[in-house]
Amino acid sequence: VPYNGSNITLEDICYKPVSPANNNCTVMSVLQFFQNSAEKLNMTASTVNDENITYLDHIYNCNRNPTSPHDTSLPIPCLGQFGGPALPNIITGGYSVDKNGLDRFEDGTALIVTFTVNNHISESDNAMAEAWEAQYLEYIKNYTSQGKSKNNLKIAFLAERSLQDEIDRESNSDIV
């Protein structure tokens, strides 16, 4: 994103909870169970009974224990690439609750992706993040309006600045 004569990326404005030891951005997504690795997502294994273990087994186990450093189904951790857990109630939507009151994330009908951005007390320190969010919103609006998302995929989106943008839009339309 162009900003004051240079380009900024998510890396420049994101929350990195264990920096400098780990400089990866906090992105809440089910893909964090695989540390955003296609290779890990495609891993398989077999049980002693020759049953196939896949990414679905890993997701199920990580939903039950998102802080696990070692999953028993596949030899990869549940912790995200950024060093923390991807919490199932944040990355999954539309899930049910069983008769014992336990969340059934595996029944979820929505996958949620959250890009966590640093938010400073001083408004001027948030200018880069606001510029990035504005470009992000424009990109997603164009993506969805041009029909690039598939018929069976519904994309809903927002950014922290969305509320202020809507207030500004409504205020300007009232003036005209």
C-alpha positions in Angstrom: 0.0 0.0 0.0 1.5 3.4 -0.9 2.0 5.6 2.1 4.1 8.8 2.4 6.4 7.9 -0.5 7.0 4.3 0.5 5.0 1.0 0.5 3.6 -0.6 3.6 2.5 -4.2 4.0 0.7 -6.1 6.7 4.1 -7.0 8.1 4.7 -3.3 8.9 1.5 -2.9 10.9 0.5 -6.3 12.3 0.6 -7.5 15.9 3.6 -9.8 16.5 3.1 -11.1 20.1 6.5 -12.8 20.5 8.7 -10.5 18.5 11.7 -10.4 18.2 11.9 -14.1 18.7 9.1 -14.7 16.1 8.3 -11.9 13.7 5.2 -13.5 12.1 2.0 -11.6 12.1 -1.0 -12.8 14.2 -3.5 -14.0 11.7 -6.4 -15.9 13.2 -7.3 -18.7 10.7 -7.8 -22.4 10.6 -4.7 -22.5 8.4 -2.7 -21.6 11.5 -3.2 -25.2 12.7 -0.8 -26.0 9.8 1.4 -22.9 10.3 0.2 -21.6 6.9 2.1 -24.4 5.2 0.5 -26.2 2.2 2.9 -29.1 2.8 1.7 -29.6 6.4 -2.0 -29.2 5.3 -1.5 -32.0 2.8 0.2 -34.4 5.3 -1.4 -37.8 5.8 -0.6 -40.7 8.1 -2.0 -44.2 8.7 -3.1 -45.8 12.0 -2.1 -49.3 13.0 -5.4 -50.4 11.5 -4.5 -48.7 8.1 -7.1 -45.9 8.7 -6.1 -42.7 6.9 -5.4 -39.6 9.0 -5.7 -36.3 7.2 -6.0 -32.6 7.8 -9.6 -33.1 9.1 -8.3 -35.2 12.0 -5.7 -32.5 12.8 -8.3 -29.7 12.7 -10.6 -31.8 15.0 -7.8 -32.3 17.5 -6.6 -28.7 17.4 -10.2 -27.5 17.9 -10.2 -29.5 21.1 -6.7 -28.3 22.2 -5.5 -25.3 20.2 -2.4 -24.8 22.4 -1.1 -28.3 21.9 2.6 -28.3 20.9 2.2 -31.8 19.5 -0.9 -33.3 17.9 -1.3 -37.1 18.2 -2.9 -37.5 14.8 -0.2 -35.7 12.7 3.3 -34.8 13.8 2.7 -31.1 13.7 1.7 -28.6 16.4 -1.6 -26.8 16.7 0.1 -23.5 17.6 0.1 -20.9 14.8 3.0 -19.7 12.8 3.0 -16.5 15.0 3.7 -18.6 18.1 0.2 -18.5 19.7 -3.0 -20.5 19.4 -5.7 -20.0 16.8 -8.8 -20.1 19.0 -11.6 -22.2 17.5 -14.4 -19.8 18.6 -12.5 -17.0 16.7 -11.7 -18.9 13.5 -15.0 -20.8 13.2 -18.6 -19.6 12.9 -22.0 -21.2 12.7 -21.0 -24.1 14.9 -23.5 -26.0 17.1 -23.4 -26.9 20.8 -24.0 -30.4 21.9 -26.4 -31.6 24.7 -23.5 -31.3 27.2 -22.9 -27.7 26.3 -19.7 -28.4 24.4 -19.0 -26.4 21.2 -19.0 -28.6 18.1 -16.6 -26.6 15.9 -16.5 -29.4 13.4 -20.1 -28.5 12.5 -19.1 -24.9 11.7 -20.5 -23.3 8.5 -18.0 -20.4 8.3 -14.3 -20.0 8.4 -13.1 -16.7 9.7 -9.8 -15.0 9.0 -8.7 -12.1 11.2 -5.7 -10.0 10.5 -4.6 -8.5 13.9 -3.2 -5.0 13.5 -1.4 -2.9 16.1 -3.7 -0.3 17.5 -2.0 2.6 19.3 -3.5 5.1 21.8 -2.2 8.0 19.7 -4.4 8.4 16.6 -1.4 9.6 14.6 0.4 6.3 15.3 -2.4 4.5 13.6 -2.2 6.3 10.2 -0.2 3.5 8.5 -2.7 0.9 9.7 -5.6 3.0 8.6 -4.1 3.4 5.1 -3.6 -0.4 4.9 -7.1 -1.1 6.1 -8.5 1.3 3.5 -6.7 -0.5 0.7 -7.7 -3.9 2.1 -11.4 -2.8 2.1 -11.1 -1.5 -1.5 -9.5 -4.8 -2.6 -12.1 -7.0 -1.0 -15.0 -4.8 -2.3 -13.6 -5.1 -5.8 -13.0 -8.8 -5.5 -16.6 -9.5 -4.4 -18.3 -7.0 -6.8 -16.5 -8.5 -9.8 -17.9 -11.9 -9.1 -14.5 -13.5 -8.4 -15.8 -15.4 -5.4 -17.5 -18.7 -6.2 -21.2 -19.2 -5.9 -20.9 -21.4 -2.9 -18.5 -19.0 -1.2 -19.9 -15.9 0.6 -17.4 -13.3 1.7 -18.2 -10.9 4.5 -15.6 -8.4 5.6 -14.9 -5.5 7.8 -12.0 -3.5 9.3 -11.7 -1.5 12.5 -12.1 1.6 10.4 -15.3 0.3 8.8 -17.5 2.0 11.4 -15.8 5.4 11.0 -16.0 5.0 7.2 -19.8 4.3 7.4 -20.4 7.3 9.7 -18.4 9.5 7.3 -20.4 8.1 4.3 -23.7 8.7 6.0 -22.7 12.2 7.1 -21.7 13.2 3.6 -24.9 11.8 2.1 -27.0 13.8 4.6 -25.2 17.0 3.5 -25.9 16.4 -0.2 
